[in-house]
Amino acid sequence: DGKPRIVHQAYLGSAERVADLVKNRTAPVPLAASARDLGLPGALWLAAQETGVFELLQSLWPTPRSGPSPAHYLLLAAIHRICLPGPKTEVAAWYAGTILESLWGLPAERFTSEAFWDSFERVLPEKTDPLAPDPLDEAQVRLLGLWKAKQKVSHRLLAYDTTNFHTYIASTNGRSELAQRGHNKQGRHNLRQIGLSFVLDGEHGVSLCHHVYRGNVGDVDELSPALQRITAMLDRNQIPRNSVTLVFDKGTAALTNTIELDQAGIGWVSALPWNQAPLSLRDKPVDQLTLCSSQQPGVRATAETLLVHGKPYLCVLKYSSS
């Protein structure tokens, strides 16, 4: 009910008496003590309940008669990643030291790494019909509908980006198709990596869509499948494509992507590599650029409609002396 309850209370005396007990080492030695991590795990669990995320996850996968549901495993994996990132072998011990164990009423022994493996296999089986809908894609679509209903999705700005994560999967291990060698953004080009693209709401920072892909796929090539996912989710949730603007960096800029973005009917803003920028902008003298406000000393900018990838677009050139 949200109200604190005193379990045990003992009067220790005045501050002077407590100081004397410590100084003379005559303070009673506690027989046992326990600690619980309350703040962040409790706040995340409360947020998952109030936003409807946990209820939605439970509706997507069958709940067992007893024990944790797939929704528990998915949510606990996310909470653990936020609070104390580490392998699944460490989750059970961490969970036992948090308020979640008493709130959920589930023993820590149910959250072993093997249990996570079995639960995630139920969420996304290794052997599935390639033509069957992806349950994780369905979860993302349903979550977007949930955020929309709670007015957490902006109709103006979506931020798109890609990254990758190196792994320590051996070169001789052929079971992983995702882990491949490519340009690693942490500089670990000698290791196999996994790519991740994602879309965030530009106002609320809510994650709307993500895609895990092979590590040997470049940023330019990933936009096409990511764009298909983005537009499909917008369409299913009746969010007009022309009501949002997708913003991304120069790593995704390419002629083929410009054509696909135009055909998709979605608004977009992209940084351009210098070699793709219009020549007239690249050759423009700095002193011809307009000074920005006093809040940005040394910053100049100009905007012109010029040809980029064969079509006219509004181009902005910004220069900073620092």
LINHU-V187262 format. One line per field, one symbol per residue. burial: 1 if it has 24 or more other C-alpha atoms within 12 Angstrom, else 0. A space follows every 10 residues. Layout:
burial = ???
//
This chain:
burial = 0000000000 0000000000 0000000000 0000000000 1101100100 1011111101 1000000111 1111111111 0000000101 1111110111 1001000101 1100110011 0111000000 0000111111 1111111100 0011111111 1111111000 0000000111 1111000000 1111111111 1100011111 1111111111 1111111111 1111001010 1001111101 1111001101 1001011111 1100001100 1000000000 0000000001 1100000100 0000111110 00
//
